[in-house]
């Protein structure tokens, strides 16, 4: 087995599923923040907590999209795609 095949196997079996799983968790966090914000019903403390959860969800989405882009760039650079 060549190094190219090993790198491709690691990418397809470990890295990509982990990125997609974390991407899904970030989406769920964002949705949970929206639900918390809407359900706060005038309670400023809970509304602020919902905003923070939404912000963390957006940050997580950005980080996972960036990680996926970096993996694709490295994959294209090394020619393992």
N, CA and C atoms as an extended XYZ file, in Angstrom:
243
Properties=species:S:1:pos:R:3:atomname:S:1:resname:S:1:resid:I:1 pbc="F F F"
N         0.853       -1.177        0.000 N   UNK     1
C         0.000        0.000        0.000 CA  UNK     1
C         0.898        1.239        0.000 C   UNK     1
N         0.642        2.146       -0.908 N   UNK     2
C         1.474        3.347       -1.031 CA  UNK     2
C         1.024        4.416       -0.045 C   UNK     2
N         1.850        5.415        0.132 N   UNK     3
C         1.537        6.521        1.044 CA  UNK     3
C         0.314        7.298        0.563 C   UNK     3
N         0.146        7.406       -0.742 N   UNK     4
C        -1.011        8.097       -1.299 CA  UNK     4
C        -2.300        7.370       -0.935 C   UNK     4
N        -2.282        6.062       -1.014 N   UNK     5
C        -3.462        5.277       -0.651 CA  UNK     5
C        -3.748        5.378        0.842 C   UNK     5
N        -2.717        5.403        1.653 N   UNK     6
C        -2.900        5.526        3.100 CA  UNK     6
C        -3.512        6.879        3.448 C   UNK     6
N        -2.976        7.945        2.842 N   UNK     7
C        -3.516        9.290        3.099 CA  UNK     7
C        -4.961        9.383        2.646 C   UNK     7
N        -5.266        8.825        1.479 N   UNK     8
C        -6.640        8.847        0.977 CA  UNK     8
C        -7.577        8.060        1.891 C   UNK     8
N        -7.124        6.931        2.387 N   UNK     9
C        -7.929        6.107        3.299 CA  UNK     9
C        -8.193        6.857        4.609 C   UNK     9
N        -7.166        7.514        5.151 N   UNK    10
C        -7.342        8.295        6.382 CA  UNK    10
C        -8.337        9.420        6.157 C   UNK    10
N        -8.216       10.090        5.014 N   UNK    11
C        -9.119       11.201        4.707 CA  UNK    11
C       -10.565       10.732        4.589 C   UNK    11
N       -10.784        9.647        3.858 N   UNK    12
C       -12.159        9.204        3.619 CA  UNK    12
C       -12.767        8.465        4.801 C   UNK    12
N       -11.959        7.793        5.603 N   UNK    13
C       -12.491        6.983        6.693 CA  UNK    13
C       -12.514        7.691        8.044 C   UNK    13
N       -11.643        8.692        8.244 N   UNK    14
C       -11.549        9.320        9.560 CA  UNK    14
C       -11.860       10.813        9.512 C   UNK    14
N       -11.137       11.547        8.684 N   UNK    15
C       -11.235       13.007        8.720 CA  UNK    15
C       -12.586       13.509        8.215 C   UNK    15
N       -13.010       13.061        7.028 N   UNK    16
C       -14.286       13.545        6.486 CA  UNK    16
C       -15.478       13.221        7.381 C   UNK    16
N       -15.634       11.987        7.882 N   UNK    17
C       -16.766       11.731        8.777 CA  UNK    17
C       -16.721       12.577       10.058 C   UNK    17
N       -15.521       12.811       10.594 N   UNK    18
C       -15.407       13.631       11.800 CA  UNK    18
C       -15.830       15.070       11.518 C   UNK    18
N       -15.415       15.594       10.378 N   UNK    19
C       -15.796       16.961       10.025 CA  UNK    19
C       -17.304       17.060        9.838 C   UNK    19
N       -17.906       16.103        9.148 N   UNK    20
C       -19.352       16.149        8.935 CA  UNK    20
C       -20.121       15.976       10.240 C   UNK    20
N       -19.620       15.142       11.141 N   UNK    21
C       -20.265       14.976       12.447 CA  UNK    21
C       -20.215       16.279       13.235 C   UNK    21
N       -19.063       16.907       13.291 N   UNK    22
C       -18.939       18.169       14.012 CA  UNK    22
C       -19.742       19.282       13.339 C   UNK    22
N       -19.850       19.247       12.029 N   UNK    23
C       -20.678       20.205       11.300 CA  UNK    23
C       -22.139       20.049       11.727 C   UNK    23
N       -22.594       18.807       11.824 N   UNK    24
C       -23.957       18.543       12.275 CA  UNK    24
C       -24.194       19.005       13.704 C   UNK    24
N       -23.217       18.795       14.574 N   UNK    25
C       -23.341       19.251       15.962 CA  UNK    25
C       -23.431       20.772       16.015 C   UNK    25
N       -22.662       21.470       15.182 N   UNK    26
C       -22.710       22.931       15.143 CA  UNK    26
C       -24.082       23.415       14.669 C   UNK    26
N       -24.657       22.730       13.687 N   UNK    27
C       -26.005       23.091       13.216 CA  UNK    27
C       -27.025       22.889       14.340 C   UNK    27
N       -26.915       21.770       15.046 N   UNK    28
C       -27.837       21.515       16.154 CA  UNK    28
C       -27.676       22.554       17.267 C   UNK    28
N       -26.440       22.974       17.539 N   UNK    29
C       -26.218       24.025       18.541 CA  UNK    29
C       -26.888       25.323       18.117 C   UNK    29
N       -26.748       25.669       16.855 N   UNK    30
C       -27.364       26.891       16.357 CA  UNK    30
C       -28.888       26.822       16.487 C   UNK    30
N       -29.462       25.689       16.112 N   UNK    31
C       -30.916       25.517       16.225 CA  UNK    31
C       -31.344       25.561       17.686 C   UNK    31
N       -30.561       24.929       18.563 N   UNK    32
C       -30.876       24.958       19.995 CA  UNK    32
C       -30.835       26.396       20.530 C   UNK    32
N       -29.889       27.190       20.060 N   UNK    33
C       -29.813       28.593       20.456 CA  UNK    33
C       -31.032       29.379       20.005 C   UNK    33
N       -31.497       29.105       18.787 N   UNK    34
C       -32.705       29.771       18.286 CA  UNK    34
C       -33.904       29.404       19.155 C   UNK    34
N       -34.041       28.118       19.464 N   UNK    35
C       -35.160       27.665       20.287 CA  UNK    35
C       -35.090       28.290       21.684 C   UNK    35
N       -33.894       28.335       22.258 N   UNK    36
C       -33.721       28.935       23.580 CA  UNK    36
C       -34.068       30.418       23.557 C   UNK    36
N       -33.655       31.102       22.512 N   UNK    37
C       -33.923       32.531       22.399 CA  UNK    37
C       -35.422       32.797       22.269 C   UNK    37
N       -36.081       32.006       21.435 N   UNK    38
C       -37.519       32.197       21.233 CA  UNK    38
C       -38.298       31.834       22.497 C   UNK    38
N       -37.867       30.781       23.174 N   UNK    39
C       -38.590       30.311       24.360 CA  UNK    39
C       -38.286       31.133       25.605 C   UNK    39
N       -37.397       32.105       25.526 N   UNK    40
C       -37.035       32.876       26.711 CA  UNK    40
C       -38.196       33.724       27.213 C   UNK    40
N       -39.105       34.105       26.356 N   UNK    41
C       -40.340       34.821       26.703 CA  UNK    41
C       -40.095       36.019       27.606 C   UNK    41
N       -39.200       36.889       27.193 N   UNK    42
C       -38.977       38.129       27.926 CA  UNK    42
C       -37.969       38.033       29.048 C   UNK    42
N       -37.412       36.865       29.293 N   UNK    43
C       -36.397       36.711       30.332 CA  UNK    43
C       -35.045       37.088       29.719 C   UNK    43
N       -34.478       38.245       30.128 N   UNK    44
C       -33.241       38.699       29.485 CA  UNK    44
C       -32.061       37.755       29.690 C   UNK    44
N       -31.987       37.077       30.810 N   UNK    45
C       -30.891       36.150       31.058 CA  UNK    45
C       -30.915       34.971       30.106 C   UNK    45
N       -32.098       34.396       29.915 N   UNK    46
C       -32.224       33.258       29.003 CA  UNK    46
C       -32.064       33.696       27.557 C   UNK    46
N       -32.526       34.904       27.229 N   UNK    47
C       -32.356       35.408       25.863 CA  UNK    47
C       -30.877       35.587       25.545 C   UNK    47
N       -30.120       36.106       26.514 N   UNK    48
C       -28.678       36.281       26.305 CA  UNK    48
C       -27.978       34.935       26.145 C   UNK    48
N       -28.416       33.955       26.923 N   UNK    49
C       -27.836       32.609       26.814 CA  UNK    49
C       -28.125       32.017       25.432 C   UNK    49
N       -29.346       32.210       24.928 N   UNK    50
C       -29.695       31.736       23.583 CA  UNK    50
C       -28.847       32.392       22.513 C   UNK    50
N       -28.581       33.711       22.677 N   UNK    51
C       -27.728       34.416       21.714 CA  UNK    51
C       -26.316       33.842       21.716 C   UNK    51
N       -25.802       33.541       22.914 N   UNK    52
C       -24.448       32.978       23.009 CA  UNK    52
C       -24.375       31.613       22.345 C   UNK    52
N       -25.395       30.793       22.549 N   UNK    53
C       -25.407       29.463       21.933 CA  UNK    53
C       -25.460       29.593       20.410 C   UNK    53
N       -26.277       30.535       19.912 N   UNK    54
C       -26.334       30.757       18.465 CA  UNK    54
C       -24.973       31.207       17.937 C   UNK    54
N       -24.298       32.103       18.665 N   UNK    55
C       -22.989       32.579       18.245 CA  UNK    55
C       -21.989       31.432       18.202 C   UNK    55
N       -21.991       30.575       19.234 N   UNK    56
C       -21.085       29.426       19.242 CA  UNK    56
C       -21.398       28.469       18.095 C   UNK    56
N       -22.666       28.311       17.765 N   UNK    57
C       -23.048       27.474       16.629 CA  UNK    57
C       -22.531       28.029       15.318 C   UNK    57
N       -22.633       29.349       15.141 N   UNK    58
C       -22.138       29.983       13.920 CA  UNK    58
C       -20.620       29.852       13.835 C   UNK    58
N       -19.941       30.050       14.959 N   UNK    59
C       -18.486       29.894       14.977 CA  UNK    59
C       -18.109       28.455       14.621 C   UNK    59
N       -18.839       27.498       15.183 N   UNK    60
C       -18.582       26.096       14.868 CA  UNK    60
C       -18.792       25.785       13.396 C   UNK    60
N       -19.845       26.337       12.808 N   UNK    61
C       -20.087       26.139       11.373 CA  UNK    61
C       -18.944       26.714       10.547 C   UNK    61
N       -18.481       27.892       10.921 N   UNK    62
C       -17.375       28.521       10.205 CA  UNK    62
C       -16.106       27.678       10.313 C   UNK    62
N       -15.813       27.204       11.513 N   UNK    63
C       -14.597       26.403       11.719 CA  UNK    63
C       -14.671       25.099       10.927 C   UNK    63
N       -15.814       24.434       10.938 N   UNK    64
C       -15.929       23.166       10.212 CA  UNK    64
C       -15.883       23.380        8.704 C   UNK    64
N       -16.491       24.454        8.211 N   UNK    65
C       -16.411       24.746        6.777 CA  UNK    65
C       -14.966       25.053        6.388 C   UNK    65
N       -14.260       25.769        7.260 N   UNK    66
C       -12.849       26.068        6.995 CA  UNK    66
C       -12.009       24.797        7.008 C   UNK    66
N       -12.269       23.917        7.970 N   UNK    67
C       -11.518       22.662        8.052 CA  UNK    67
C       -11.760       21.818        6.803 C   UNK    67
N       -12.988       21.755        6.345 N   UNK    68
C       -13.285       21.005        5.133 CA  UNK    68
C       -12.564       21.605        3.929 C   UNK    68
N       -12.532       22.933        3.855 N   UNK    69
C       -11.821       23.595        2.766 CA  UNK    69
C       -10.326       23.337        2.826 C   UNK    69
N        -9.756       23.362        4.014 N   UNK    70
C        -8.321       23.103        4.161 CA  UNK    70
C        -7.990       21.673        3.755 C   UNK    70
N        -8.830       20.729        4.154 N   UNK    71
C        -8.599       19.333        3.761 CA  UNK    71
C        -8.639       19.196        2.249 C   UNK    71
N        -9.586       19.850        1.604 N   UNK    72
C        -9.680       19.767        0.146 CA  UNK    72
C        -8.479       20.432       -0.532 C   UNK    72
N        -8.028       21.552        0.012 N   UNK    73
C        -6.852       22.229       -0.563 CA  UNK    73
C        -5.624       21.339       -0.436 C   UNK    73
N        -5.415       20.765        0.747 N   UNK    74
C        -4.271       19.873        0.942 CA  UNK    74
C        -4.373       18.633        0.072 C   UNK    74
N        -5.578       18.120       -0.074 N   UNK    75
C        -5.795       16.961       -0.918 CA  UNK    75
C        -5.433       17.260       -2.366 C   UNK    75
N        -5.868       18.419       -2.850 N   UNK    76
C        -5.525       18.807       -4.218 CA  UNK    76
C        -4.039       19.099       -4.374 C   UNK    76
N        -3.429       19.701       -3.363 N   UNK    77
C        -2.010       20.041       -3.425 CA  UNK    77
C        -1.135       18.782       -3.527 C   UNK    77
N        -1.469       17.790       -2.707 N   UNK    78
C        -0.681       16.560       -2.710 CA  UNK    78
C        -1.158       15.563       -3.771 C   UNK    78
N        -2.247       15.882       -4.444 N   UNK    79
C        -2.734       15.013       -5.520 CA  UNK    79
C        -3.301       13.701       -5.029 C   UNK    79
N        -3.896       13.700       -3.868 N   UNK    80
C        -4.448       12.457       -3.317 CA  UNK    80
C        -5.957       12.359       -3.487 C   UNK    80
N        -6.557       13.289       -4.203 N   UNK    81
C        -8.008       13.261       -4.387 CA  UNK    81
C        -8.397       12.392       -5.560 C   UNK    81
